[in-house]
């Protein structure tokens, strides 16, 4: 069995890869593993569970709740809320674990399961590995130890989660947003009600698009992976800027008043300077991944800030932040972690803090984002290849070496197997966009040849 857990939980096509049986089994296994680890020592365990609006989330939630309750865990269902809301509530309610059902930015047929440990933090790799092992042992025949009578878990709805999370978001803002007009693209996802409510309470005039989830339209031509509608809406409404989330709202990308994209690197740069000014950027350091644009690194150096780079995945950013006590980190894709206020990427919080900086300075988002210049970067996804051989293929290593020689000191190459999808990502950065496209195209062909 290949590893079930990727960089962001277990993910696949709902009812094909991710079945009710798998969701139930993993939930029981998670309860047993956390019990073995002493998480539940001396008390009756509690779990918080939420989901995004995907239709498949309805039956998968039933399976997860059944699995946890059958293992003796009391379950609080918080309903449709963003991933960072479930993480926050896991900590705020003192739950022993949290479960979020979402496939984030993926298309509607997919879904996923993310587990959070006590405090709202993602599980360590070794715990995920142990959950997989225990799940597989019991899937192939070893019976579960099952409580009976009063020992079974109880299930209840926690309807106060929405209000508790919105109040938290407003409480951590450094200033109000009065005078700003903002367009929010909610991707017909989990933040469709949360994000507009938070921005409005903070004082902004809000225009919402992509805010009518029906279970089937999540991420469909909208949200952080499709910025066209947001760009058009910002221009149409004469807004100061726009904010785009993905399906579970752990990401935030932006569009300035002229309709130009502001990516995660630029958002990180803006927030880094704001936090340094406020004295909250511990160590004058930002944590980002190897996918960050070279222009971001150069901007941080120019501003006298340190940059720590990690493997791709917000979990690795978070690990580095926690290890050294850093306050800010994130990814170009829009996962931004402000560790003083969140335990995971929080798209609504990020958008609010970005808006607060615009309001506090009186400067446009375009001017603030101009702190860094993005170097041309081309990303090609190569599907249907054996991504496990990226690091071992001699043919591919030769192609990468040739590309690096061609780029010299003015660019870089990165090949990365996706942690959530069956494909290899080819990223090329260069001073000239045509050179970047040419080299990326050649490398994509090499990936197909070597790994196909």
C-alpha positions in Angstrom: 0.0 0.0 0.0 1.4 3.4 -1.0 1.4 6.1 1.7 -2.2 7.4 2.1 -1.2 10.7 3.7 0.1 13.4 1.3 1.3 16.9 2.3 -2.2 17.9 3.2 -4.0 14.8 4.5 -5.6 12.0 2.6 -7.1 13.0 -0.7 -8.7 11.4 -3.7 -11.9 11.1 -5.8 -14.8 10.8 -3.3 -16.5 7.4 -3.3 -13.8 5.9 -5.6 -10.4 6.5 -3.9 -11.8 8.1 -0.7 -14.7 5.8 0.3 -17.0 5.8 3.3 -15.2 2.6 4.5 -11.8 4.3 4.3 -13.0 7.4 6.1 -14.5 5.4 8.9 -11.5 3.1 9.2 -9.0 6.0 9.3 -11.1 7.7 11.9 -11.1 4.7 14.2 -7.4 4.2 13.6 -6.7 7.8 14.5 -8.6 7.4 17.7 -6.7 4.3 18.7 -3.3 5.8 17.8 -3.9 9.0 19.7 -5.1 6.9 22.7 -1.9 4.8 22.5 0.1 8.1 22.4 -1.4 9.2 25.7 -3.5 12.0 24.1 -6.7 10.8 25.9 -5.1 9.8 29.2 -7.4 10.2 32.1 -10.4 11.7 30.3 -13.1 11.0 27.8 -11.9 12.1 24.4 -13.6 14.8 22.3 -13.2 15.6 18.6 -14.4 18.6 16.5 -15.4 17.9 13.0 -16.2 20.2 10.0 -16.3 20.1 6.2 -16.5 22.2 3.1 -19.7 22.3 1.1 -18.9 19.4 -1.3 -21.8 17.0 -1.8 -19.6 14.1 -0.9 -18.8 15.7 2.4 -22.2 14.8 3.6 -21.7 11.0 3.5 -18.0 11.2 4.4 -18.9 13.3 7.5 -21.3 10.6 8.5 -18.6 8.0 8.2 -16.0 9.9 10.1 -18.5 10.7 12.9 -19.5 7.0 13.1 -15.9 5.9 13.2 -14.9 8.3 16.0 -18.0 7.6 18.1 -17.6 3.9 17.7 -14.1 4.3 19.2 -15.5 6.1 22.2 -14.9 9.7 21.1 -17.5 12.3 21.7 -17.9 14.4 18.5 -18.9 18.0 18.1 -20.0 18.7 14.5 -19.3 22.3 13.6 -20.8 22.1 10.1 -19.5 23.9 7.0 -16.6 26.0 8.0 -13.1 26.7 6.7 -10.2 24.5 7.5 -8.5 27.1 9.7 -11.8 27.6 11.6 -11.9 23.9 12.5 -8.2 24.1 13.5 -8.9 27.1 15.7 -12.0 25.6 17.3 -10.1 22.4 18.0 -7.8 24.4 20.2 -10.4 26.9 21.5 -12.8 24.1 22.6 -10.0 22.0 24.2 -10.8 19.1 21.8 -8.3 16.2 21.7 -8.4 16.1 17.9 -10.1 17.8 14.9 -11.1 16.5 11.6 -11.7 18.5 8.4 -13.3 17.1 5.2 -12.1 19.0 2.2 -10.0 18.7 -1.0 -9.1 22.4 -0.7 -8.5 23.8 -4.2 -9.3 20.5 -6.0 -12.3 20.1 -8.3 -15.6 19.0 -6.8 -15.4 15.2 -7.4 -12.4 15.1 -5.0 -12.5 15.2 -1.2 -10.0 14.7 1.6 -9.5 14.1 5.3 -7.2 16.2 7.5 -6.6 15.4 11.2 -5.6 18.0 13.7 -4.0 17.2 17.1 -4.9 18.9 20.4 -4.4 22.6 20.0 -5.3 22.6 16.3 -2.0 21.6 14.9 -1.5 19.1 12.0 -0.4 15.7 13.0 3.3 14.8 12.9 4.4 12.5 10.1 5.1 9.7 12.5 1.6 9.8 13.8 0.1 9.8 10.3 2.4 6.8 9.5 1.2 5.0 12.6 -2.5 5.7 11.7 -1.9 4.1 8.3 -0.3 1.1 9.9 -3.0 0.5 12.4 -5.7 1.1 9.7 -4.1 -1.5 7.4 -3.7 -4.0 10.2 -7.4 -3.9 11.1 -8.5 -3.7 7.5 -6.9 -7.0 6.8 -8.5 -8.8 9.7 -7.4 -7.8 13.2 -10.6 -6.8 15.2 -11.0 -3.4 16.8 -11.4 -3.1 20.5 -14.9 -1.6 20.7 -16.5 0.1 23.7 -20.1 -0.7 24.5 -22.9 0.8 26.6 -22.0 4.2 28.0 -18.5 3.8 26.5 -19.6 4.7 23.0 -19.1 8.3 21.8 -21.9 10.8 21.8 -22.5 13.2 18.8 -23.8 16.7 19.0 -23.9 19.9 16.9 -21.8 22.9 17.9 -23.7 25.8 16.2 -21.6 28.5 18.0 -18.5 27.7 15.9 -19.3 30.3 13.2 -19.7 33.2 15.7 -16.7 32.1 17.8 -14.4 32.0 14.8 -15.5 35.3 13.3 -15.1 37.0 16.7 -11.6 35.6 16.9 -10.7 37.1 13.4 -12.0 40.5 14.3 -10.2 40.5 17.7 -6.7 40.1 16.2 -6.9 42.8 13.6 -4.6 45.7 14.3 -7.0 48.3 12.9 -10.4 48.6 11.2 -11.1 48.6 7.5 -13.4 51.6 7.2 -13.3 53.3 3.8 -12.2 50.2 1.9 -14.2 48.6 -0.8 -13.3 45.0 -1.3 -14.4 42.2 -3.6 -14.4 38.7 -2.1 -14.3 35.6 -4.3 -15.3 32.7 -2.0 -14.9 29.9 -4.6 -18.4 28.7 -3.6 -16.6 27.2 -0.7 -16.3 26.9 3.1 -15.8 30.6 3.7 -18.8 31.8 1.7 -20.5 33.2 4.8 -17.5 33.6 7.2 -15.3 35.8 5.1 -17.9 38.4 4.0 -19.2 38.6 7.6 -15.7 39.2 9.0 -14.8 41.9 6.4 -18.1 43.7 6.9 -17.8 43.7 10.7 -14.3 45.1 10.4 -15.8 48.1 8.5 -15.2 47.3 4.8 -17.7 47.7 2.0 -18.0 44.2 0.7 -18.9 42.8 -2.8 -19.1 39.0 -2.8 -18.8 36.7 -5.8 -18.6 32.9 -5.7 -20.6 32.9 -2.5 -23.5 30.5 -3.3 -22.3 27.0 -2.7 -24.7 24.2 -3.8 -22.4 21.2 -3.1 -21.4 20.9 -6.8 -19.9 24.3 -7.8 -17.0 24.6 -5.4 -13.8 26.0 -7.2 -15.7 25.8 -10.5 -14.1 28.6 -12.5 -13.7 30.8 -9.5 -11.6 31.3 -6.4 -7.9 31.4 -5.9 -7.2 29.0 -8.9 -9.3 31.0 -11.3 -8.8 34.8 -10.8 -10.5 36.0 -14.0 -13.9 36.7 -12.4 -12.3 38.5 -9.5 -10.2 40.7 -11.7 -13.3 41.7 -13.7 -15.4 42.3 -10.6 -12.7 44.6 -9.0 -12.7 46.7 -12.1 -16.5 46.6 -12.5 -17.2 47.8 -9.0 -14.2 50.2 -8.7 -13.0 48.3 -5.7 -9.7 49.0 -3.9 -8.7 45.4 -4.3 -10.1 41.8 -4.3 -9.4 38.7 -2.2 -9.7 35.1 -3.5 -10.0 32.0 -1.4 -9.9 28.3 -2.3 -12.6 25.8 -1.4 -11.6 25.4 2.3 -10.2 29.0 2.6 -6.8 28.1 3.9 -5.4 30.2 1.0 -5.5 33.8 0.0 -4.5 35.5 -3.2 -5.3 39.1 -4.1 -6.0 41.4 -7.1 -5.1 45.1 -6.9 -7.3 48.0 -8.0 -6.0 47.7 -11.5 -6.9 44.0 -11.8 -3.3 42.8 -11.4 -2.6 39.6 -9.4 -0.9 39.8 -6.0 0.4 36.3 -5.2 1.4 34.7 -1.9 5.0 35.9 -2.1 3.9 39.5 -2.4 1.4 39.1 0.4 4.1 37.7 2.6 6.4 40.6 1.8 3.7 43.1 2.6 2.8 41.4 5.9 6.5 41.0 6.8 7.1 44.7 6.7 3.9 45.4 8.6 4.8 43.0 11.3 8.4 44.2 11.6 7.0 47.8 12.0 4.7 46.5 14.7 7.5 44.6 16.5 5.8 41.2 16.0 8.1 39.7 13.3 10.3 37.6 15.6 13.9 37.3 14.6 13.1 39.6 11.6 12.6 36.3 9.8 10.1 35.0 7.3 9.7 31.3 6.4 8.8 30.3 2.9 9.3 27.3 0.6 11.7 26.5 -2.2 8.9 27.5 -4.7 9.1 31.2 -3.6 10.0 33.5 -6.4 13.6 34.6 -6.5 12.3 38.2 -6.4 10.9 37.5 -3.0 14.3 36.4 -1.7 15.9 39.5 -3.2 13.3 41.8 -1.6 13.7 40.3 1.8 17.5 40.7 1.6 17.1 44.3 0.5 14.8 45.0 3.5 17.2 43.5 5.9 15.0 40.5 6.7 16.1 36.9 6.9 14.5 34.1 4.8 14.3 30.5 5.9 13.2 28.1 3.1 11.6 24.7 3.5 10.2 21.9 1.3 6.9 22.6 -0.4 3.9 22.3 1.8 2.5 24.5 4.5 3.1 21.7 7.1 6.8 22.1 6.6 6.7 25.8 6.8 4.8 25.5 10.1 7.3 22.9 11.4 10.2 25.4 10.8 8.2 28.2 12.4 7.4 26.2 15.5 11.0 24.9 15.8 12.5 28.4 15.9 9.6 30.5 17.2 9.1 32.5 14.0 5.9 34.4 13.5 5.3 34.5 9.8 5.5 32.0 7.0 3.8 30.8 3.8 3.7 29.8 0.2 3.5 31.5 -3.1 0.1 29.6 -3.6 -1.4 31.8 -0.8 -1.0 29.6 2.3 0.1 32.2 4.8 0.5 31.3 8.5 0.5 34.0 11.2 1.5 31.8 14.1 0.4 34.2 16.9 -3.2 33.9 15.7 -3.5 30.7 13.7 -2.1 27.1 13.6 -2.5 26.7 9.9 -2.8 28.7 6.7 -5.9 31.0 7.1 -7.1 32.8 4.0 -9.6 35.0 5.7 -7.2 36.1 8.4 -4.6 36.8 5.7 -7.0 38.8 3.6 -8.1 40.8 6.7 -4.5 41.6 7.7 -3.6 42.6 4.1 -6.6 44.9 4.1 -5.7 46.3 7.5 -2.2 47.3 6.1 -3.8 49.1 3.2 -6.2 50.9 5.5 -3.5 51.8 8.0 -1.0 53.2 5.4 -3.4 54.8 3.0 -1.3 53.2 0.2 -2.8 51.1 -2.6 -2.2 47.4 -2.6 -0.3 47.8 -5.9 2.1 50.2 -4.2 2.6 48.0 -1.1 3.1 44.8 -3.3 5.7 46.7 -5.3 8.2 46.0 -2.5 9.2 43.0 -4.6 9.5 42.4 -8.3 8.5 38.9 -9.5 11.0 37.3 -11.8 9.4 35.3 -14.7 8.4 31.9 -13.5 6.9 29.1 -15.5 5.2 26.1 -13.9 4.1 23.0 -15.9 2.3 20.1 -14.4 3.2 16.8 -16.0 0.5 14.2 -15.3 0.5 10.4 -15.7 4.1 9.8 -14.8 5.9 7.8 -12.1 6.5 10.7 -9.6 8.3 8.4 -7.2 11.3 8.3 -9.5 11.9 12.0 -9.8 15.1 11.9 -7.6 16.4 8.6 -8.9 16.1 8.9 -12.7 19.6 9.3 -14.3 18.0 10.5 -17.6 16.1 13.2 -15.7 19.1 14.3 -13.7 21.0 14.8 -17.0 18.2 17.0 -18.4 18.1 19.1 -15.2 21.9 19.6 -15.3 21.7 20.8 -18.9 18.8 23.2 -18.0 20.8 24.7 -15.1 23.8 25.2 -17.3 21.7 27.1 -19.8 20.1 29.3 -17.1 23.4 30.0 -15.3 23.2 32.4 -12.3 20.1 34.2 -13.6 17.6 31.4 -12.9 16.8 28.1 -11.3 15.0 24.8 -11.8 12.8 22.8 -9.5 11.2 19.5 -10.1 8.7 18.3 -7.5 6.3 15.4 -7.3 2.9 16.7 -6.1 1.9 15.7 -2.6 -1.8 15.6 -3.4 -2.1 14.7 -7.1 -0.5 12.1 -9.5 1.8 14.5 -11.3 5.2 16.1 -11.4 5.6 19.9 -11.2 8.3 21.5 -13.4 9.2 25.0 -12.3 11.7 27.2 -14.1 12.7 30.8 -13.2 14.7 33.1 -15.4 15.3 36.7 -16.1 13.5 36.4 -19.5 10.1 34.8 -19.8 10.8 33.3 -23.2 13.8 31.5 -21.9 11.8 30.3 -18.9 9.1 28.9 -21.2 11.6 27.2 -23.4 13.5 25.5 -20.6 10.4 24.5 -18.8 8.9 23.0 -22.0 12.1 21.0 -22.6 12.2 19.7 -19.0 8.5 18.7 -19.1 9.3 16.6 -22.2 12.2 15.1 -20.4 9.9 14.2 -17.4 7.5 12.5 -19.8 10.3 10.6 -21.5 12.1 9.5 -18.3 9.1 8.8 -16.0 6.3 8.0 -18.4 
